[in-house]
C-alpha cells in the first residue's frame, strides 16, 4: 500500500503559528476532506505537501516514485500556450514521455537512416507503452469536454480565470498520481461538471486530499475528514454527514464539561470570597482545587471554530424591488429581455444557471452600478442594500484590520438591542485581538472575505445582495452565515453555484439559461435539478395521516421549594465531608505501620470521596437554576 507519512509538521506565518507538531497518514484509497476556519493554514498545508512551500519543522516521507499532483486555487499556466500545449507542459512523467516521443519522432522522420535516432525512437515508443500514454490525448479531450472546454486552439491568456482553473483540473486528473490534492476544485464548475467530477473521483485509484466549501461534493467524495483548528489536526472517520454528527456529539460533551467546570468554579469562587474564617489550614487542598478550576475555566475558548453573527437589520417597508419590461444587452450577450420581477419583503431568492449568462449583472443593476437599456427598476424608499461582491475591491491591503471596520462605524446594535463594539465584532468573527492591528494584506484570502462580510453587515442592511458568497469562505463560517440568514428579517437575493447553500438559503429561484432566458422555480434547488433529469412522479391520491406531536415540556427555569432546601444543605454537607477526609488522612499517617488498619481506613476514605463527588455533582446540577 502506498502511504504518505507526515510527522511533526509545523508552520508559522510571521508571528502567527498556523499549526504545530501535527501528524497524519494518507493511505492509498483515502478520500480526505480538509476543513477549518479561514486562516488556520489549510492551503499552507497543501502547499507544503506539494513541495511548493517548505514546512518550518517536521518530515513528510513517501515510498519511492510516489507522485503528488496539486491543483491550486489559481493554477500557474503559461498564458502564451495553447490549451493542449499547456496541459502537455506539465511536469508529470506521462507528459514528459509524450513530449519526448513527439520530438524523437520528428527527428527520426527527418533522418530515417540514423541508428542513434532509431534507438531513441524505439526507447520512446516503449516508454509510451509502459506509461499507457497512447490514450492520454483522447482522455484529455474527454475530460476537457466534460469541463466545457471545447475550443482547444485557444491560448491560456484568452481564457477566463474559471476556464484556466478547469484546464488545470484536467492537467492533474489525467496524470493519475498517487496523491491528488485539489484546492476548491468546484469553483467555476457548472452543476453537470461537478456531477461528472464526483463520479470520476469515485473511481480514482489513488488517494485524494481536497479543500472545498461545497458540502454536497465533500459529502459524496470523502471517507475521512481532517479538521485544522487552533494549530492542531483532528481526524474524523466518514464523509461530511458523519463528521457533522461526530462534531455535534463532541461539542455537546465539551459544552457539558465546560458548564460543569463553570458551575464548580462559581461555587469555589463564592467559597474563596467568604473570608479568612472559611479558609483555614485544613482547607488548603480546596484552595489548590480552586486555582486549578480557575486556570481551566480561564483557558477555555469555547467550541472550536465558533463564529457569531449578532448584527441587527433596519426596518423594511412593503415595497422592495420592482422591474417592468427590463432589457439589457452587454457585448452582444442578451442578459434581460422584457423581464418583469416583483421582490417582496422577507423573500429568499437564489439566482443560478450558466456561467456568463448575467447573474452578477442583475445584482449590479439592482445596486445601481449598471443601467438598463430600457424598462423600469424601482427600489423601495426604506431599502438599505448590503452588497457582497465577488471581487472585494474595497479592501485596501495597506489598511489595518480594525481601521477598515472603524470606517463604517464604531460599533453596531445586536439583534437583542445590545451595543457591540468593533473590537467585539472582530473577536466574534474569529479575529483575535492580536490581529486587530494587522495589515489587511497579511490576511489569507478567506480571512479577507470574512472581514469584508463583517463590514457589510455592520451597515445593518435590510436587503442583502450576495454574489457567490461561498467562494473562499470556510465551512464553519458558512454554517453560521446560513443560520444568520435563516433569522434575517429582510430580503435575501443570492447568486450561487453552491447546491448546499442554495438549498439552505433560498426558497425560490431564478435560473439563467442564457440569451435572456430566465426560468423560475419555487422550492429547493436540488428538487429543481432532479426535475431536469427525472420524469415527474404522479401525486398520490391517498391522504397521508400526520401524527400529532405532543407539546414539548416547559424548560426548567428555577428550583422547587424542596430543591432549594436541598441546595442550601449541600454546602455544609460538602464542608463536613472534606473535614472528615482531612481527619481520616491524618489518622492514616499515624497508622503507617498497621497495614490492616490502613486498609480499613482506605476503604472509608474511598467512600467519603465518592460521597463528596456525588455532592459536588448535585450542587452543580442545582446551581444552574439559582438566581
C-alpha positions in Angstrom: 0.0 0.0 0.0 1.3 3.5 -1.0 1.3 5.6 2.2 2.4 9.2 2.8 3.5 9.8 6.4 3.6 13.3 7.9 5.4 13.7 11.3 5.7 16.8 13.5 4.7 19.3 10.8 4.8 22.9 11.9 4.4 26.2 10.1 4.2 29.9 11.1 3.3 32.9 9.1 5.1 35.9 10.5 4.2 35.9 14.2 1.1 33.7 13.7 1.5 29.9 14.3 -0.7 28.2 11.9 -0.2 24.6 13.1 2.3 22.9 15.3 3.7 19.3 15.5 0.8 17.6 13.6 1.0 14.0 12.5 -1.1 12.1 10.0 -1.1 9.3 7.4 -2.6 9.3 3.9 -3.2 5.8 2.6 -4.0 4.6 -0.9 -7.7 4.9 -1.4 -8.2 7.6 1.3 -10.6 10.3 0.3 -9.8 13.1 2.7 -11.7 16.4 3.1 -9.7 19.1 4.8 -11.8 21.7 6.6 -11.1 24.5 9.0 -11.8 28.2 9.6 -10.1 30.6 7.1 -6.6 31.4 8.2 -5.9 28.1 10.1 -3.5 27.0 7.4 -5.4 24.7 5.0 -3.8 26.0 1.8 -0.4 26.3 3.6 -0.6 22.6 4.5 -1.5 21.7 0.8 1.4 23.9 -0.5 3.8 22.1 1.9 2.7 18.6 0.9 3.1 19.6 -2.7 6.6 20.9 -2.1 5.8 24.5 -3.0 6.5 26.0 0.4 8.6 24.0 3.0 7.4 23.4 6.5 9.2 25.1 9.4 9.7 21.7 11.1 8.7 18.1 10.6 9.0 15.5 7.9 6.9 14.1 5.0 8.0 10.6 3.9 6.7 8.7 0.9 7.6 5.5 -1.0 10.0 5.6 -3.9 8.5 7.1 -7.1 5.5 8.4 -5.1 3.7 11.1 -7.2 1.8 14.1 -5.9 -0.2 16.4 -8.2 -1.7 19.6 -6.9 -4.5 21.8 -8.3 -4.1 25.2 -6.6 -6.9 27.7 -6.3 -5.2 29.7 -9.1 -3.2 27.3 -11.2 0.0 28.6 -12.8 -0.2 28.2 -16.6 1.8 29.8 -19.4 -0.5 32.4 -20.9 1.1 32.1 -24.4 0.5 28.4 -24.8 -2.5 26.8 -26.5 -4.7 24.6 -24.2 -3.3 21.3 -25.2 0.3 22.6 -25.2 -0.2 24.0 -21.7 -1.5 20.6 -20.5 1.4 18.7 -22.0 3.7 21.3 -20.5 3.0 19.7 -17.1 5.9 18.0 -15.2 4.3 14.6 -15.0 6.2 11.5 -16.4 3.3 10.9 -18.8 3.5 14.4 -20.3 7.3 14.2 -20.4 7.1 10.9 -22.3 4.7 12.4 -24.8 6.9 15.4 -25.4 10.0 13.2 -25.8 8.2 10.8 -28.2 6.9 13.7 -30.4 10.4 15.2 -30.5 12.2 12.0 -31.3 9.6 11.1 -33.9 10.1 14.4 -35.7 13.9 14.0 -35.6 13.7 10.3 -36.8 11.3 11.2 -39.6 13.8 13.8 -40.8 16.8 11.4 -40.6 15.5 7.8 -41.1 18.9 6.4 -41.6 20.2 7.4 -38.2 20.7 4.3 -36.0 21.0 6.5 -32.9 17.7 8.1 -33.6 16.1 4.7 -34.3 17.3 3.5 -30.9 15.9 6.7 -29.3 12.6 6.3 -31.1 12.3 2.6 -30.0 13.0 3.7 -26.4 10.5 6.5 -26.5 7.9 4.2 -28.1 8.4 1.6 -25.3 8.1 4.3 -22.6 4.8 5.4 -24.1 3.5 1.9 -23.9 4.9 1.4 -20.4 3.1 4.6 -19.1 0.0 3.8 -21.1 0.3 7.2 -22.7 -1.3 6.4 -26.0 -4.8 7.1 -24.8 -3.8 10.2 -23.0 -4.7 12.6 -25.8 -8.2 11.1 -26.1 -8.7 11.1 -22.3 -7.6 14.7 -22.0 -10.1 15.8 -24.7 -12.8 13.8 -23.0 -12.1 15.5 -19.7 -11.9 18.9 -21.2 -15.3 18.3 -22.9 -16.8 17.3 -19.6 -15.4 20.5 -18.1 -16.9 22.6 -21.0 -13.5 23.5 -22.6 -14.2 22.8 -26.3 -12.0 25.2 -28.4 -8.6 23.6 -27.8 -6.8 26.1 -30.1 -7.4 29.0 -27.6 -4.4 30.3 -25.7 -4.4 30.3 -22.0 -4.2 34.0 -21.8 -7.5 34.4 -23.6 -9.4 32.2 -21.0 -11.3 33.5 -18.0 -10.0 32.6 -14.5 -12.7 29.9 -14.3 -11.7 28.4 -17.6 -8.0 28.3 -16.6 -9.0 26.5 -13.4 -10.7 23.8 -15.5 -7.6 23.4 -17.7 -5.5 23.0 -14.6 -8.0 20.4 -13.2 -7.8 18.4 -16.5 -4.0 18.5 -16.2 -3.9 16.9 -12.7 -6.7 14.5 -13.4 -5.1 12.9 -16.4 -1.9 12.1 -14.6 -3.4 9.7 -12.1 -0.9 10.4 -9.3 -0.6 8.5 -6.0 -1.9 11.6 -4.2 -4.2 14.1 -5.9 -4.5 17.4 -4.0 -7.4 19.7 -5.0 -8.0 23.2 -3.6 -11.6 24.3 -4.3 -12.0 22.2 -7.4 -15.7 23.0 -7.8 -15.2 26.8 -8.1 -16.3 27.9 -11.6 -17.8 24.5 -12.5 -21.3 24.1 -13.7 -23.6 21.5 -12.0 -23.2 18.8 -14.6 -19.4 19.2 -14.5 -19.5 18.8 -10.7 -21.6 15.7 -11.0 -19.2 14.3 -13.5 -16.2 15.1 -11.3 -17.9 13.3 -8.3 -18.3 10.2 -10.4 -14.7 10.4 -11.8 -13.2 10.7 -8.3 -15.3 7.8 -7.1 -13.3 5.5 -9.4 -10.0 7.2 -8.8 -7.4 4.6 -7.7 -5.0 6.8 -5.7 -5.5 9.0 -2.6 -7.4 12.3 -2.6 -7.0 15.3 -0.4 -9.5 18.1 -1.1 -10.3 21.5 0.3 -13.8 22.7 -0.7 -16.7 24.8 0.6 -19.1 22.6 -1.4 -20.6 20.4 1.3 -22.6 18.2 -1.1 -19.4 17.5 -3.0 -17.5 16.9 0.2 -20.1 14.5 1.4 -20.1 12.5 -1.8 -16.3 12.2 -2.4 -14.8 11.9 1.1 -14.5 9.0 3.5 -12.3 10.9 6.1 -12.4 14.5 7.4 -9.3 16.3 8.6 -10.1 19.4 10.7 -7.4 22.1 11.3 -8.2 24.1 14.4 -6.1 26.1 16.8 -2.9 24.7 15.4 -4.0 21.0 15.8 -5.3 18.4 13.4 -8.4 16.4 14.2 -9.4 13.2 12.3 -13.0 12.0 11.8 -13.9 8.8 10.1 -16.6 9.0 7.4 -18.0 11.7 5.0 -19.2 15.2 5.8 -22.5 14.0 7.2 -20.7 11.6 9.5 -18.4 14.5 10.6 -21.3 16.7 11.4 -22.8 14.0 13.7 -19.5 13.3 15.4 -18.8 17.0 15.8 -22.2 17.6 17.3 -21.6 14.9 19.9 -18.1 16.3 20.7 -19.5 19.9 21.1 -22.2 18.5 23.4 -19.6 16.8 25.5 -17.4 19.8 25.6 -20.3 22.1 26.4 -21.4 19.8 29.3 -17.9 19.6 30.7 -17.4 23.3 30.3 -20.7 24.0 32.0 -19.9 21.8 34.9 -16.5 23.4 35.3 -18.2 26.8 35.2 -20.6 25.8 38.0 -17.8 24.3 40.1 -15.8 27.5 39.6 -18.7 29.6 40.7 -19.1 27.5 43.8 -15.4 27.7 44.6 -15.3 31.4 43.9 -18.1 32.0 46.4 -16.2 30.0 49.0 -12.9 31.8 48.4 -14.7 35.1 48.9 -16.3 34.0 52.1 -13.4 35.3 54.2 -10.5 34.0 56.1 -12.6 32.0 58.6 -13.6 29.6 55.8 -10.1 29.3 54.5 -8.5 27.5 57.5 -5.3 25.5 57.2 -7.4 22.3 56.9 -8.9 23.7 53.6 -5.5 24.1 51.7 -6.5 21.3 49.3 -9.6 23.1 48.4 -7.7 26.3 47.7 -5.5 24.3 45.4 -8.6 22.9 43.6 -9.9 26.5 43.2 -6.7 27.6 41.5 -6.9 24.6 39.2 -10.5 25.2 38.3 -9.8 28.9 37.6 -7.0 28.0 35.3 -9.2 25.5 33.4 -12.1 28.0 33.1 -9.9 30.9 32.1 -8.2 28.7 29.4 -11.5 27.7 27.8 -12.1 29.3 24.4 -15.5 27.9 23.8 -16.3 25.4 21.0 -13.6 25.3 18.3 -14.3 27.3 15.1 -17.2 29.2 16.7 -18.3 32.3 14.6 -21.1 34.5 15.8 -23.3 36.9 13.9 -25.5 39.1 16.1 -25.9 42.2 13.9 -29.4 43.5 13.7 -31.0 44.9 10.5 -33.1 48.0 9.9 -36.9 48.1 9.2 -38.0 47.2 5.7 -41.2 48.6 4.2 -43.7 46.8 1.9 -42.0 47.9 -1.4 -38.6 46.3 -2.1 -37.8 45.9 -5.8 -39.9 46.1 -8.9 -38.8 45.6 -12.5 -41.0 46.1 -15.5 -40.2 45.3 -19.2 -36.4 45.3 -18.3 -34.0 44.9 -21.2 -30.2 44.7 -21.1 -27.5 43.6 -23.6 -23.8 43.5 -22.9 -21.2 42.7 -25.5 -23.9 41.2 -27.8 -25.0 38.9 -25.0 -28.6 39.4 -24.0 -28.9 39.5 -20.2 -32.6 40.6 -19.7 -35.4 40.5 -22.3 -38.7 42.1 -21.4 -38.1 41.0 -17.8 -40.8 41.6 -15.1 -39.9 40.9 -11.5 -41.5 41.7 -8.1 -39.4 41.2 -5.0 -41.3 41.3 -1.7 -40.2 41.7 1.9 -38.8 38.6 3.5 -38.2 36.7 0.3 -35.2 34.4 -0.1 -34.3 34.3 -3.8 -31.5 32.2 -5.3 -30.0 33.1 -8.7 -28.1 30.4 -10.5 -27.5 29.0 -14.0 -25.0 29.1 -16.8 -21.7 31.0 -16.4 -21.7 34.3 -18.3 -25.5 34.4 -18.6 -25.7 37.6 -16.5 -26.4 36.6 -12.9 -23.9 39.0 -11.3 -25.0 41.6 -13.8 -28.5 41.5 -12.4 -27.2 42.3 -8.9 -25.2 45.2 -10.4 -28.4 46.6 -11.9 -30.2 46.3 -8.5 -27.3 48.0 -6.8 -27.4 50.9 -9.3 -23.9 50.1 -10.7 -25.3 49.4 -14.2 -28.3 51.0 -16.0 -30.9 49.1 -18.0 -31.1 49.6 -21.8 -34.8 50.1 -21.4 -37.5 49.4 -18.9 -38.0 50.4 -15.3 -36.5 49.4 -12.0 -37.9 50.8 -8.7 -36.3 50.4 -5.3 -38.3 50.9 -2.1 -37.6 54.0 -0.1 -36.8 52.0 3.1 -34.4 49.6 1.3 -30.9 49.6 2.7 -28.8 47.4 0.5 -25.8 45.3 1.6 -23.9 44.1 -1.5 -21.4 41.3 -1.0 -19.5 41.1 -4.3 -17.1 38.5 -5.7 -14.2 40.9 -6.1 -14.0 42.5 -2.6 -12.4 45.6 -4.3 -13.0 47.8 -1.3 -10.2 46.2 0.8 -7.0 48.3 1.0 -4.2 45.9 1.8 -2.2 48.7 3.5 -5.0 49.4 6.0 -5.2 47.9 9.4 -8.0 45.4 10.1 -9.6 47.4 12.8 -9.3 50.7 10.9 -11.2 49.1 7.9 -14.2 48.4 10.1 -14.0 51.7 12.0 -14.5 53.5 8.7 -18.0 52.0 8.8 -18.6 53.0 12.4 -17.6 52.4 16.0 -20.0 49.5 16.5 -23.4 48.2 15.9 -26.6 47.2 17.7 -27.2 43.5 18.1 -30.5 41.7 17.4 -31.2 41.9 21.2 -30.5 45.7 21.4 -27.1 45.4 22.9 -24.3 47.7 21.6 -21.4 45.7 20.2 -18.0 47.4 19.6 -15.8 46.9 16.6 -13.3 45.0 18.8 -16.1 42.7 20.0 -17.3 42.2 16.4 -13.8 41.2 15.3 -13.5 38.7 18.1 -16.9 37.2 17.3 -15.7 36.8 13.7 -12.6 34.9 14.9 -10.2 37.7 14.6 -8.3 37.7 17.9 -7.0 40.9 19.4 -3.5 40.2 18.2 -4.8 40.5 14.6 -6.7 43.8 15.0 -3.7 45.9 14.2 -2.5 43.6 11.4 -2.4 44.9 7.8 -5.2 43.5 5.6 -2.5 42.4 3.1 -1.3 39.8 5.7 -4.7 38.1 5.9 -5.5 34.9 3.9 -8.0 35.1 1.1 -10.7 33.6 3.2 -10.0 36.0 6.1 -10.3 38.9 3.8 -13.7 37.7 2.6 -14.8 37.2 6.2 -13.7 40.7 7.1 -15.4 42.1 4.0 -18.7 40.3 5.0 -18.5 41.7 8.5 -18.2 45.3 7.2 -21.3 44.8 5.0 -23.3 43.5 8.0 -22.1 46.5 10.1 -24.2 48.7 7.9 -27.3 46.8 9.2 -28.9 46.3 5.7 -32.4 45.0 5.2 -31.8 43.7 1.7 -28.8 41.5 1.1 -27.3 41.0 -2.3 -24.8 38.1 -2.1 -22.6 37.3 -5.2 -21.1 33.8 -4.8 -20.7 34.2 -1.0 -19.5 30.6 -0.5 -16.3 31.1 -2.6 -13.3 31.3 -0.2 -15.4 31.1 3.0 -14.8 28.1 5.2 -17.5 25.6 6.2 -17.7 26.9 9.8 -18.3 30.5 8.7 -20.8 29.4 6.0 -22.8 27.3 8.5 -23.1 30.3 10.8 -23.9 32.7 7.9 -26.7 30.3 6.9 -28.1 30.3 10.4 -28.0 34.2 10.4 -29.7 34.4 7.1 -32.4 32.0 8.3 -33.2 34.5 11.0 -32.6 37.6 8.9 -35.9 39.6 8.8 -35.2 41.3 5.5 -34.9 40.1 1.9 -32.1 38.0 0.5 -31.0 37.7 -3.1 -28.0 35.5 -3.7 -26.1 34.3 -6.7 -24.5 31.0 -6.1 -23.4 27.7 -7.7 -23.3 26.0 -4.3 -26.2 23.5 -4.2 -26.0 23.1 -0.4 -26.0 26.8 0.3 -28.9 27.4 -2.1 -31.0 24.6 -0.5 -30.5 26.2 2.9 -31.0 29.8 2.0 -33.3 30.1 -1.0 -36.9 29.1 -1.3 -37.4 30.5 -4.9 -35.1 30.6 -7.8 -34.2 32.4 -11.0 -32.3 30.1 -13.4 -30.4 32.0 -16.1 -30.3 29.8 -19.2 -28.5 32.4 -21.5 -29.6 34.9 -24.1 -32.2 36.5 -21.8 -34.0 33.2 -21.0 -34.7 33.1 -17.2 -36.7 30.2 -15.7 -38.4 30.5 -12.3 -38.8 27.8 -9.7 -40.3 27.6 -6.2 -38.7 25.2 -3.8 -35.3 23.6 -3.2 -32.7 23.8 -5.8 -31.8 20.1 -5.6 -35.5 19.4 -6.4 -35.2 21.6 -9.5 -32.1 19.7 -10.6 -33.9 16.4 -10.0 -36.8 17.5 -12.2 -34.4 18.3 -15.0 -33.2 14.6 -15.1 -36.2 12.6 -13.8 -39.7 12.2 -15.0 -42.4 13.8 -12.8 -43.9 11.3 -10.5 -47.7 11.2 -10.2 -49.1 12.6 -7.0 -50.6 10.1 -4.6 -54.3 10.4 -4.2 -54.3 8.8 -0.8 -54.1 11.3 2.0 -51.2 10.9 4.4 -52.0 10.8 8.1 -50.0 13.2 10.2 -49.3 12.1 13.7 -49.9 14.7 16.4 -46.8 15.8 18.1 -47.2 16.4 21.9 -46.2 19.8 23.2 -42.7 19.9 24.5 -42.4 20.1 28.2 -41.5 23.6 29.5 -37.9 24.2 30.2 -36.9 24.2 33.8 -36.0 27.8 35.0 -35.9 27.7 38.8 -35.6 25.3 41.8 -38.6 23.9 43.5 -39.0 24.5 47.3 -37.7 21.1 48.1 -34.7 21.5 45.7 -33.9 24.9 47.3 -33.8 23.3 50.7 -31.6 20.5 49.4 -29.3 23.1 47.7 -28.9 25.1 51.0 -27.8 22.0 52.8 -25.3 20.8 50.3 -22.6 23.3 51.1 -22.4 22.4 54.8 -22.5 18.7 53.9 -19.5 19.1 51.5 -17.6 21.1 54.1 -18.3 18.3 56.7 -17.2 15.6 54.2 -14.0 17.4 53.5 -13.3 17.8 57.2 -13.8 14.0 57.7 -11.5 13.3 54.8 -8.7 15.5 56.2 -9.1 13.9 59.7 -9.0 10.4 58.2 -5.9 11.2 56.2 -4.2 12.4 59.4 -5.2 9.1 61.1 -3.7 7.1 58.2 -0.4 8.9 58.7 -0.4 7.9 62.3 -1.1 4.3 61.5 1.6 4.0 58.8 2.8 0.6 60.1 -0.6 -1.0 60.7 -1.5 -2.4 57.3 -4.8 -3.9 58.4 -5.9 -0.6 59.9 -4.7 1.3 56.8 -6.7 -1.0 54.6 -9.9 -0.3 56.6 -9.2 3.4 56.6 -8.5 3.5 52.8 -12.0 1.9 52.2 -13.5 4.5 54.4 -11.6 7.3 52.6 -12.8 6.0 49.2 -16.4 6.0 50.4 -16.1 9.6 51.7 -14.5 10.8 48.4 -17.4 9.1 46.4 -19.9 10.9 48.6 -18.1 14.2 48.1 -18.1 13.7 44.3 -21.8 13.0 44.3 -22.5 16.1 46.4 -20.4 18.2 44.0 -22.3 16.9 41.0 -25.7 17.5 42.6 -24.6 21.0 43.7 -23.5 21.8 40.1 -26.8 20.4 38.8 -29.0 22.6 41.1 -26.7 25.7 41.0 -27.5 26.5 37.3 -31.1 27.3 38.3 -30.2 29.5 41.3 -31.0 33.2 40.6 
